[in-house]
């Protein structure tokens, strides 16, 4: 029997449905591993098709291509003790495939020395957050052990690991796969993952792997994909733990990596690796740069367009775009109005110059040669007044300015084949402080899952990372304002709003529960605050459904994972507040 095992976690970035390209990545990793005398190599969940492939899984030609990929991979596993690859496996013959019912498994293929030894299926299918596995897959029924030259190798997929020994019995999951594999005598467990990133996930993941390895007395090798597919970002950060619950291998974040670990099969321990420092703002920044870069790359559109206001949100987005795509691929548009202050416009220009991006100044209304705005009302709005009179709602012309700015951006984007980067944050999206047909109509909302205080943190990190003032300090210090009317400032205390939105949206706290809670270092929320902000969150659900993709970095982002009716009336008995 082999005493020592060299295991490699192949952390790759698959593209959805690029079966040929993903297969080539797998083969290239196998070639590199052979040069390092690797014995075992594991790839992420659904590595052949990519995850989540959503309704593309209903297309039979994609499923058939992924089965062909497994055949093509097999000969490249020659001389390996074990290779494990995630793929999509039909449960029936093609004649029985049905679009109105699940007919697929989320599976892995296990190879040894150039041969396909067997397959296994994901047992615990998640059905929460961004996960929709039950729409497509049938749950597996057996946690399998493969005996390869006397080494008992257990394999499971993602959620299988998250069902811990200490958890209450799950109403749907049939067993605790990690516990079952341990009881069957596994010498090690390989876990294939497509586990999305959110703030704090790296610590949660590390705690999970170490606890499961220690509690079940079996080394665990956890390989995770990295990159972004639409709004979902994967961080990589693959890792392994020995039976003492210590980390013995750790992959890099947000990049390709072959994570190699030598395991003593007798002691089942290895050299411990201390945890690296995790800084929230750094991880958020790297996640957003990855998400933005991959969205462009995988859509095949390589240039972006950012409307720069001179405020903190657009400044942060512009810096992220430059980091993701390169300054030569980013164009900034400044569209001042009569309400734009001289200082704000100058800060926007200085930002563009600091980042060395091309920029154009295109006002949304005409100026005289002296620089003064023409008339008391922009000419284009006089048509509205002619037919409807002076607007009774002051936001009519405020919103129209946002729409005018987006019209300029959309025309340029269409002409130059660019994607528009939205600059709205989660606090604004929650309260509806955004305009339909205006800023909401960007292609991708880069900071749409960041609360306002997180935007400031990331902006500060960008300056720290570059060892100079990329984002002018005057932008960071300025009181937030949309500058859509004279002397306007944002109508929120963001310290309090951010916490209330987080509790209400991500944790579904009731209004009554919110009254006993408070932002850190502050007083409890008042009934007026709770009523006002809860009402705004409910009223503006329809706006969020009309927004572009929001890059996800929180446990619960606006979009597909928050499924709230737009046409509703929440009418409860008084005690439910």
Secondary structure per residue as TSV (DSSP state, phi and psi in degrees):
chain	resnum	aa	ss	phi	psi
A	1	X	-	360.0	145.0
A	2	X	-	-70.3	133.6
A	3	X	S	-90.3	-35.0
A	4	X	E	-124.6	146.1
A	5	X	E	-131.3	131.2
A	6	X	E	-101.0	108.8
A	7	X	E	-108.2	137.9
A	8	X	E	-125.3	132.0
A	9	X	E	-98.7	112.7
A	10	X	E	-91.5	97.8
A	11	X	E	-89.2	104.5
A	12	X	-	-121.9	170.0
A	13	X	-	-118.6	87.2
A	14	X	-	-73.1	152.8
A	15	X	-	-106.1	135.0
A	16	X	T	-55.3	125.3
A	17	X	T	69.7	2.4
A	18	X	-	-84.6	69.6
A	19	X	H	-61.8	-40.6
A	20	X	H	-65.5	-49.1
A	21	X	H	-65.3	-41.3
A	22	X	H	-65.2	-39.4
A	23	X	H	-63.9	-39.4
A	24	X	H	-63.4	-38.9
A	25	X	H	-61.0	-42.2
A	26	X	H	-62.8	-45.4
A	27	X	H	-64.1	-40.0
A	28	X	H	-63.7	-39.0
A	29	X	H	-64.1	-40.4
A	30	X	H	-63.3	-38.9
A	31	X	H	-64.2	-41.8
A	32	X	H	-67.1	-42.0
A	33	X	H	-62.2	-36.0
A	34	X	H	-61.7	-36.3
A	35	X	H	-67.3	-22.0
A	36	X	T	-102.5	11.9
A	37	X	T	58.4	37.4
A	38	X	-	-71.0	139.9
A	39	X	S	-100.2	-34.8
A	40	X	E	-128.0	132.6
A	41	X	E	-133.8	134.7
A	42	X	E	-123.0	140.8
A	43	X	E	-115.1	163.3
A	44	X	-	-68.7	170.2
A	45	X	T	-57.1	135.9
A	46	X	T	51.3	37.2
A	47	X	T	-62.3	-28.6
A	48	X	T	-75.1	-42.1
A	49	X	T	-97.6	-30.1
A	50	X	-	97.5	158.2
A	51	X	S	-139.6	136.0
A	52	X	-	-90.9	130.4
A	53	X	-	-84.3	-6.5
A	54	X	G	49.1	-137.5
A	55	X	G	-74.0	-2.8
A	56	X	G	-62.6	-20.8
A	57	X	G	-69.0	-13.1
A	58	X	G	-82.3	-8.7
A	59	X	-	-88.7	113.8
A	60	X	H	-62.2	-31.9
A	61	X	H	-67.8	-29.4
A	62	X	H	-72.3	-41.2
A	63	X	H	-63.6	-43.6
A	64	X	H	-64.8	-38.2
A	65	X	H	-64.6	-37.0
A	66	X	H	-69.9	-30.2
A	67	X	H	-69.9	-37.4
A	68	X	H	-64.4	-35.9
A	69	X	H	-58.8	-39.8
A	70	X	H	-61.3	-39.6
A	71	X	H	-66.2	-37.8
A	72	X	H	-71.8	-30.8
A	73	X	H	-72.9	-35.3
A	74	X	H	-48.3	-52.7
A	75	X	G	-63.3	-22.9
A	76	X	G	-79.6	-3.9
A	77	X	G	-93.8	7.7
A	78	X	T	-56.0	136.3
A	79	X	T	77.7	-3.9
A	80	X	-	-88.0	140.7
A	81	X	S	-67.0	-45.9
A	82	X	E	-152.3	137.9
A	83	X	E	-131.2	134.6
A	84	X	E	-123.7	128.7
A	85	X	E	-131.2	133.0
A	86	X	E	-81.3	134.8
A	87	X	E	-152.7	-177.6
A	88	X	E	-110.7	123.1
A	89	X	E	-116.2	122.5
A	90	X	E	-64.5	142.6
A	91	X	S	-86.8	-19.8
A	92	X	S	-136.0	172.4
A	93	X	-	-65.3	156.1
A	94	X	G	-56.6	-32.1
A	95	X	G	-62.4	-21.8
A	96	X	G	-101.5	3.8
A	97	X	-	-66.2	133.1
A	98	X	-	-130.0	133.3
A	99	X	T	-74.1	-19.5
A	100	X	T	-96.5	8.9
A	101	X	S	-154.5	156.6
A	102	X	-	-65.3	137.5
A	103	X	-	-140.1	18.7
A	104	X	E	-130.1	156.4
A	105	X	E	-111.9	144.8
A	106	X	E	-85.6	105.3
A	107	X	E	-124.8	172.4
A	108	X	E	-128.6	149.3
A	109	X	E	-110.8	132.8
A	110	X	E	-112.3	123.4
A	111	X	E	-112.3	156.0
A	112	X	E	-149.9	123.5
A	113	X	T	51.7	44.5
A	114	X	T	87.8	2.0
A	115	X	E	-120.7	144.4
A	116	X	E	-79.3	115.4
A	117	X	E	-86.5	-38.3
A	118	X	E	177.2	177.2
A	119	X	E	-129.2	161.3
A	120	X	E	-143.6	163.6
A	121	X	E	-123.2	148.3
A	122	X	-	-65.4	131.0
A	123	X	-	-93.9	-46.9
A	124	X	-	-95.4	107.2
A	125	X	-	-97.5	112.1
A	126	X	-	-72.0	147.8
A	127	X	-	-141.7	49.3
A	128	X	S	-145.9	165.0
A	129	X	T	56.9	-129.9
A	130	X	T	-84.2	-4.4
A	131	X	-	-86.8	135.1
A	132	X	-	-138.9	39.4
A	133	X	G	-61.1	-33.0
A	134	X	G	-69.6	-15.5
A	135	X	G	-69.5	-26.4
A	136	X	T	-120.3	-30.4
A	137	X	B	-116.2	154.4
A	138	X	-	-97.2	135.4
A	139	X	-	-69.7	140.3
A	140	X	-	-69.7	163.4
A	141	X	-	-117.6	-8.8
A	142	X	-	-136.4	129.6
A	143	X	-	-85.6	113.4
A	144	X	-	-99.6	143.3
A	145	X	E	-111.1	134.9
A	146	X	E	-115.2	123.4
A	147	X	E	-91.4	106.1
A	148	X	E	-114.8	107.3
A	149	X	T	51.5	43.7
A	150	X	T	84.5	-2.7
A	151	X	E	-101.1	124.7
A	152	X	E	-90.6	111.1
A	153	X	E	-108.9	121.2
A	154	X	E	-99.0	146.5
A	155	X	E	-133.1	138.7
A	156	X	E	-144.8	170.2
A	157	X	E	-124.7	117.9
A	158	X	T	42.8	-98.7
A	159	X	H	-56.7	-26.2
A	160	X	H	-54.9	-37.7
A	161	X	H	-72.9	-29.5
A	162	X	H	-75.4	-12.1
A	163	X	S	-88.1	94.2
A	164	X	-	-85.7	163.5
A	165	X	T	-60.1	-33.9
A	166	X	T	-86.3	-6.6
A	167	X	S	-71.6	149.7
A	168	X	-	-61.4	153.9
A	169	X	-	-58.1	133.6
A	170	X	-	-85.1	138.8
A	171	X	S	-68.9	-18.0
A	172	X	S	-118.4	-42.0
A	173	X	-	-64.7	127.9
A	174	X	-	-76.7	-23.3
A	175	X	S	-160.3	170.8
A	176	X	-	-96.2	96.0
A	177	X	H	-56.8	-40.1
A	178	X	H	-64.0	-43.2
A	179	X	H	-63.4	-41.5
A	180	X	H	-63.3	-44.7
A	181	X	H	-63.2	-37.9
A	182	X	H	-64.1	-44.5
A	183	X	H	-64.7	-26.5
A	184	X	T	-81.5	-1.8
A	185	X	T	90.8	28.2
A	186	X	-	-60.6	135.5
A	187	X	S	-81.9	-25.9
A	188	X	E	-159.1	157.4
A	189	X	E	-122.8	129.9
A	190	X	E	-102.9	129.2
A	191	X	E	-118.2	119.6
A	192	X	E	-92.5	130.2
A	193	X	E	-132.8	146.8
A	194	X	-	-130.2	76.2
A	195	X	-	-103.9	110.3
A	196	X	B	-65.0	150.7
A	197	X	-	-80.9	143.6
A	198	X	-	-149.3	165.4
A	199	X	T	-56.0	126.2
A	200	X	T	88.6	-5.2
A	201	X	H	-63.6	-33.5
A	202	X	H	-61.6	-37.3
A	203	X	H	-72.9	-42.6
A	204	X	H	-59.7	-42.9
A	205	X	H	-64.8	-43.1
A	206	X	H	-65.2	-41.1
A	207	X	H	-62.9	-39.6
A	208	X	H	-63.0	-51.1
A	209	X	H	-63.3	-44.7
A	210	X	H	-67.1	-39.8
A	211	X	H	-65.2	-45.5
A	212	X	H	-65.5	-38.1
A	213	X	H	-65.5	-43.7
A	214	X	H	-69.8	-47.5
A	215	X	H	-66.2	-34.4
A	216	X	H	-101.1	-0.1
A	217	X	T	53.1	50.4
A	218	X	S	-148.7	134.0
A	219	X	E	-63.3	139.9
A	220	X	E	-121.3	130.3
A	221	X	E	-115.3	112.6
A	222	X	E	-111.7	108.0
A	223	X	E	-106.1	128.9
A	224	X	E	-122.6	143.0
A	225	X	-	-74.5	164.6
A	226	X	E	-132.3	168.8
A	227	X	E	108.9	-169.0
A	228	X	E	-136.8	139.1
A	229	X	E	-123.3	110.5
A	230	X	T	56.1	-121.7
A	231	X	T	-90.4	-9.7
A	232	X	E	-90.1	128.6
A	233	X	E	-111.3	134.7
A	234	X	E	-113.2	137.7
A	235	X	E	-101.2	-4.9
A	236	X	B	71.0	-115.0
A	237	X	-	50.4	45.0
A	238	X	-	-63.3	154.6
A	239	X	E	-157.8	167.8
A	240	X	E	-140.2	149.9
A	241	X	E	-133.7	145.7
A	242	X	-	-91.8	-177.1
A	243	X	T	-70.6	-13.0
A	244	X	T	-84.9	-4.0
A	245	X	S	80.8	25.7
A	246	X	-	-104.9	144.4
A	247	X	E	-73.0	128.9
A	248	X	E	-118.1	-5.5
A	249	X	E	-157.6	142.3
A	250	X	E	-145.6	125.8
A	251	X	-	-86.9	166.1
A	252	X	-	-75.7	163.0
A	253	X	B	-98.2	140.2
A	254	X	S	59.6	41.4
A	255	X	S	-164.5	162.2
A	256	X	-	-60.7	144.0
A	257	X	E	-160.5	140.4
A	258	X	E	-108.5	104.6
A	259	X	E	-93.9	109.3
A	260	X	E	-101.6	135.3
A	261	X	E	-139.9	133.3
A	262	X	E	-97.7	122.2
A	263	X	E	-115.1	129.2
A	264	X	E	-82.7	113.7
A	265	X	T	-72.7	-16.8
A	266	X	T	-81.0	-52.0
A	267	X	T	-84.6	-25.2
A	268	X	-	58.5	34.1
A	269	X	-	-130.5	163.8
A	270	X	-	-150.5	179.1
A	271	X	-	-62.2	131.0
A	272	X	-	-80.7	144.2
A	273	X	-	-115.1	122.3
A	274	X	-	-67.5	151.7
A	275	X	-	-69.4	141.3
A	276	X	-	-78.8	161.6
A	277	X	-	-71.1	135.3
A	278	X	-	-110.0	120.1
A	279	X	-	-110.2	120.9
A	280	X	H	-53.8	-48.6
A	281	X	H	-66.9	-32.2
A	282	X	H	-67.6	-44.7
A	283	X	H	-65.2	-39.7
A	284	X	H	-62.2	-46.8
A	285	X	H	-59.1	-48.3
A	286	X	H	-64.8	-36.6
A	287	X	H	-64.0	-44.8
A	288	X	H	-69.5	-37.6
A	289	X	H	-62.5	-43.2
A	290	X	H	-62.6	-46.7
A	291	X	H	-61.2	-43.0
A	292	X	H	-68.7	-43.8
A	293	X	H	-63.3	-45.3
A	294	X	H	-69.5	-35.6
A	295	X	H	-61.3	-44.9
A	296	X	H	-65.8	-47.6
A	297	X	H	-61.2	-45.1
A	298	X	H	-79.2	-19.1
A	299	X	H	-86.8	-15.3
A	300	X	T	77.5	20.7
A	301	X	-	-119.6	116.8
A	302	X	-	-102.6	-0.4
A	303	X	-	-122.4	149.7
A	304	X	E	-125.1	166.3
A	305	X	E	-136.3	129.6
A	306	X	E	-127.2	127.6
A	307	X	E	-81.9	114.2
A	308	X	-	-101.2	123.1
A	309	X	-	-99.5	-19.8
A	310	X	S	95.5	6.1
A	311	X	S	-100.1	174.8
A	312	X	H	-67.6	-35.9
A	313	X	H	-67.6	-52.3
A	314	X	H	-68.2	-30.0
A	315	X	H	-64.1	-43.8
A	316	X	H	-66.4	-42.2
A	317	X	H	-63.5	-43.4
A	318	X	H	-60.8	-42.9
A	319	X	H	-64.5	-39.1
A	320	X	H	-65.6	-42.7
A	321	X	H	-60.8	-42.9
A	322	X	H	-63.7	-41.6
A	323	X	H	-65.1	-35.8
A	324	X	H	-78.4	-38.5
A	325	X	H	-117.6	-14.5
A	326	X	-	92.0	141.6
A	327	X	G	-60.1	-29.8
A	328	X	G	-70.5	-14.1
A	329	X	G	-105.6	8.4
A	330	X	E	-120.5	133.1
A	331	X	E	-120.7	130.9
A	332	X	E	-106.1	137.9
A	333	X	E	-119.7	124.0
A	334	X	E	-105.3	122.5
A	335	X	-	-123.5	79.1
A	336	X	-	-72.1	159.7
A	337	X	-	-129.9	-175.1
A	338	X	T	-63.3	-17.8
A	339	X	T	-94.6	-5.0
A	340	X	S	-78.7	123.0
A	341	X	-	-73.6	154.8
A	342	X	H	-59.1	-39.3
A	343	X	H	-67.2	-40.8
A	344	X	H	-63.8	-45.8
A	345	X	H	-62.5	-42.8
A	346	X	H	-64.0	-38.9
A	347	X	H	-65.4	-38.8
A	348	X	H	-62.9	-41.3
A	349	X	H	-65.2	-43.1
A	350	X	H	-64.0	-38.0
A	351	X	H	-58.1	-49.6
A	352	X	H	-60.4	-40.0
A	353	X	H	-67.6	-39.0
A	354	X	H	-62.1	-37.1
A	355	X	H	-88.4	-6.4
A	356	X	T	58.8	39.2
A	357	X	-	-100.4	152.6
A	358	X	E	-68.2	139.7
A	359	X	E	-143.6	154.8
A	360	X	E	-132.5	144.0
A	361	X	E	-104.3	113.5
A	362	X	-	-127.0	95.6
A	363	X	-	-60.9	151.6
A	364	X	S	-89.5	-1.0
A	365	X	S	-148.4	161.4
A	366	X	-	-75.7	147.6
A	367	X	B	-118.7	154.3
A	368	X	-	-76.5	167.5
A	369	X	T	-62.3	-21.7
A	370	X	T	-77.3	-8.0
A	371	X	S	93.2	-2.5
A	372	X	-	-84.2	148.0
A	373	X	B	-76.1	146.0
A	374	X	S	-85.1	121.6
A	375	X	S	76.8	168.4
A	376	X	S	-82.1	-22.8
A	377	X	S	-129.7	134.1
A	378	X	-	-52.9	139.7
A	379	X	G	-54.2	-39.9
A	380	X	G	-67.0	-21.2
A	381	X	G	-87.6	-12.5
A	382	X	H	-65.2	-26.9
A	383	X	H	-64.3	-40.4
A	384	X	H	-62.0	-46.3
A	385	X	H	-62.6	-36.6
A	386	X	H	-58.4	-40.4
A	387	X	H	-96.1	-28.9
A	388	X	H	-119.6	-7.4
A	389	X	-	80.3	-179.5
A	390	X	S	-61.4	131.7
A	391	X	-	-65.3	137.7
A	392	X	S	-80.7	-22.4
A	393	X	S	-102.9	119.4
A	394	X	T	-65.6	-19.2
A	395	X	H	-77.6	-10.6
A	396	X	H	-57.1	-54.0
A	397	X	H	-77.8	-24.3
A	398	X	H	-65.7	-48.6
A	399	X	H	-63.2	-36.3
A	400	X	H	-61.9	-31.8
A	401	X	H	-64.8	-41.9
A	402	X	H	-63.9	-38.5
A	403	X	H	-66.6	-40.9
A	404	X	H	-61.2	-43.0
A	405	X	H	-63.9	-42.3
A	406	X	H	-66.8	-33.9
A	407	X	H	-60.7	-40.7
A	408	X	H	-63.7	-47.7
A	409	X	H	-62.0	-42.9
A	410	X	H	-66.3	-38.1
A	411	X	H	-62.9	-43.5
A	412	X	H	-67.0	-42.3
A	413	X	H	-60.5	-42.0
A	414	X	H	-65.7	-40.9
A	415	X	H	-67.9	-40.0
A	416	X	H	-108.7	8.6
A	417	X	T	55.4	58.8
A	418	X	-	-118.2	156.4
A	419	X	E	-98.4	137.1
A	420	X	E	-87.9	127.0
A	421	X	E	-90.7	119.2
A	422	X	E	-77.2	153.9
A	423	X	-	-120.2	8.9
A	424	X	-	-76.6	146.3
A	425	X	-	-105.7	174.0
A	426	X	H	-66.2	-34.8
A	427	X	H	-62.7	-42.4
A	428	X	H	-69.1	-42.1
A	429	X	H	-63.6	-37.1
A	430	X	H	-63.3	-40.8
A	431	X	H	-95.2	0.4
A	432	X	T	78.0	18.6
A	433	X	-	-81.3	61.8
A	434	X	S	-160.5	163.1
A	435	X	-	-117.8	125.4
A	436	X	T	-63.6	135.5
A	437	X	T	70.5	3.6
A	438	X	T	-113.9	-121.6
A	439	X	G	-62.4	-24.8
A	440	X	G	-68.1	-18.2
A	441	X	G	-90.5	18.7
A	442	X	S	-66.0	160.2
A	443	X	S	-73.4	-37.4
A	444	X	E	-146.6	127.3
A	445	X	E	-92.3	100.8
A	446	X	T	-65.2	-41.7
A	447	X	T	-110.8	23.4
A	448	X	T	-67.4	-10.5
A	449	X	T	-113.3	14.6
A	450	X	S	-104.5	131.2
A	451	X	-	-71.6	161.8
A	452	X	H	-57.3	-40.8
A	453	X	H	-66.3	-29.6
A	454	X	H	-71.4	-33.5
A	455	X	H	-59.8	-44.8
A	456	X	H	-62.4	-40.2
A	457	X	H	-62.8	-44.5
A	458	X	H	-66.8	-39.2
A	459	X	H	-60.2	-43.7
A	460	X	H	-63.3	-39.3
A	461	X	H	-64.8	-37.7
A	462	X	H	-59.6	-43.5
A	463	X	H	-65.7	-41.0
A	464	X	H	-64.5	-42.0
A	465	X	H	-62.3	-37.7
A	466	X	H	-91.3	-1.0
A	467	X	T	56.2	29.2
A	468	X	S	-164.4	172.5
A	469	X	-	-84.3	88.4
A	470	X	S	-73.5	-53.4
A	471	X	S	-91.9	115.5
A	472	X	-	-53.4	138.4
A	473	X	H	-60.0	-29.2
A	474	X	H	-64.3	-31.8
A	475	X	H	-68.3	-43.4
A	476	X	H	-64.9	-36.6
A	477	X	H	-83.3	-20.1
A	478	X	S	-69.4	141.6
A	479	X	-	-63.6	129.1
A	480	X	-	-59.6	135.3
A	481	X	-	-153.4	138.8
A	482	X	-	-79.5	-14.3
A	483	X	-	49.9	51.9
A	484	X	S	-105.5	-5.3
A	485	X	S	-153.2	170.5
A	486	X	T	-65.5	129.9
A	487	X	T	59.5	25.8
A	488	X	-	-73.5	141.1
A	489	X	-	-133.4	156.6
A	490	X	-	-60.2	135.6
A	491	X	S	-86.2	34.5
A	492	X	-	-132.2	150.0
A	493	X	-	-94.4	98.7
A	494	X	H	-64.7	-29.0
A	495	X	H	-58.5	-41.9
A	496	X	H	-82.8	-41.2
A	497	X	H	-61.5	-45.4
A	498	X	H	-57.3	-45.4
A	499	X	H	-67.5	-41.3
A	500	X	H	-63.6	-42.9
A	501	X	H	-63.5	-41.9
A	502	X	I	-60.5	-43.6
A	503	X	I	-69.6	-40.2
A	504	X	I	-75.1	-42.5
A	505	X	I	-87.9	-46.0
A	506	X	I	-86.8	-28.2
A	507	X	S	-113.1	-2.6
A	508	X	-	54.2	40.1
A	509	X	-	-66.9	142.8
A	510	X	-	-77.8	163.2
A	511	X	H	-58.6	-39.3
A	512	X	H	-65.5	-40.0
A	513	X	H	-65.1	-36.4
A	514	X	H	-62.8	-30.3
A	515	X	T	-64.4	-22.4
A	516	X	T	-98.9	7.9
A	517	X	-	-115.6	165.0
A	518	X	B	-153.2	153.5
A	519	X	-	-64.9	155.8
A	520	X	T	-57.6	128.9
A	521	X	T	72.4	19.7
A	522	X	S	-136.0	174.6
A	523	X	-	-79.9	165.2
A	524	X	B	-61.4	155.6
A	525	X	-	-65.0	141.7
A	526	X	-	-87.3	162.6
A	527	X	H	-63.3	-36.0
A	528	X	H	-64.8	-43.2
A	529	X	H	-60.9	-48.9
A	530	X	H	-61.7	-45.9
A	531	X	H	-62.9	-46.9
A	532	X	H	-63.8	-52.3
A	533	X	H	-71.3	-35.9
A	534	X	H	-63.1	-40.5
A	535	X	H	-64.1	-42.9
A	536	X	H	-63.5	-40.6
A	537	X	H	-61.1	-45.1
A	538	X	H	-67.7	-43.1
A	539	X	H	-66.3	-29.0
A	540	X	T	-102.0	17.9
A	541	X	H	-57.4	-38.8
A	542	X	H	-63.8	-33.7
A	543	X	H	-64.5	-42.5
A	544	X	H	-66.8	-29.2
A	545	X	H	-68.6	-19.8
A	546	X	T	-95.9	-0.5
A	547	X	S	-81.8	166.0
A	548	X	-	-72.6	-178.9
A	549	X	E	-58.8	137.9
A	550	X	E	-109.7	119.6
A	551	X	-	-65.9	124.5
A	552	X	-	-86.8	124.0
A	553	X	-	-134.6	4.5
A	554	X	S	-113.4	166.5
A	555	X	S	-59.4	-27.5
A	556	X	S	-144.6	109.2
A	557	X	-	-97.7	157.0
A	558	X	S	-65.2	146.6
A	559	X	S	128.5	-142.5
A	560	X	T	-63.1	-29.5
A	561	X	T	-85.0	-8.5
A	562	X	S	-112.4	98.9
A	563	X	-	-105.2	87.8
A	564	X	-	-117.5	132.5
A	565	X	-	-59.9	143.8
A	566	X	S	-87.8	-36.2
A	567	X	S	-96.3	104.4
A	568	X	-	-158.8	164.9
A	569	X	-	-143.5	103.2
A	570	X	-	-79.0	103.5
A	571	X	-	-126.7	99.9
A	572	X	-	-117.9	168.0
A	573	X	-	-67.1	157.5
A	574	X	G	-56.4	-38.3
A	575	X	G	-66.3	-15.7
A	576	X	G	-89.1	1.5
A	577	X	-	59.7	360.0
